Every structure is written in C-alpha cells, then in structure tokens.
C-alpha cells in the first residue's frame, strides 16, 4: 500500500484519487478528505485525466461519480477492475436508486454513497473500503433490502 507521511507527523496518510466532472465537487471533496489526518488527495480529475492518474498518482482508493461526460462510471469501474484488480473503488453519486447501487457493485465497486449523505458517511465509507469491506450507506442499504 502506498502512503505518505506529512512533514509534521509520522502518521501514514492513505492516498485518494477523486474522479468527478465538476471542479467544485472535486475541490469540496478534496477539502473534506485532506482535513483528515489519515487521508490525502493524491489527484483529482475528470474521467480521462483520472484514469491516467492511477498509474502516476498511485492511489490507495478511487472515489468516482457514475455520470461522467466522457463515459459512464460503470464502464470506468470495469476498466479499473481490469487493469488494477486490487485498487478499491468507492462510488459517490447523486443517484440513490437501488438498481444503480446494484449495478455499481456488480461492475466491481467496493462501496456506494449518495451525494446527499456526503459528510461523515463518506469518511466512514472510505475507512471501511480501505479496510477491505464493502460499504453501502444505511439509507441505500435499506432500499437494497426492500428491492
């Protein structure tokens, strides 16, 4: 696992790549994630730039949206799975319907969080996925159980 220690501490920070078409979302997520002592954003980009960044930025986790201008996120998850088998992928999407969650998990995502639940839920999801668990937020899990 690649990691980086900050100059002021010896704590290991896990590297996160954010893929989203909206610059404001990338910046906001970056601020939330970089504020955590155990995480750092190693790159933030659109799909094309983000997929290329996997090799150079060496993330421990990819957070991606499902609806990207250049491709749909389901195909991108499958691309990541094909070339970076052990790299965890966490979906962060505005779509909360159970069929989107199932489709993302079937494509190879390790977790799914709705953008409406972004704060603490996202940080919990990141930690769970980095620990090797599959994470679906409680609100979305309820929809999966009933659908």
Secondary structure, 3 states (H helix, E strand, C coil): CCEEECCCCCCEEEEEEEECCCHHHHHHHHHHHHCCCCEEEEEEECHHHHHHHHHHHCCCEEEECCECCCCEHHHHHHHHHHHCCCCEEEEEECCCCHHHHHHHHHHCCCEEEEHHHCHHHHHHHHHHHHCCCCEECHHHHHHHHHC
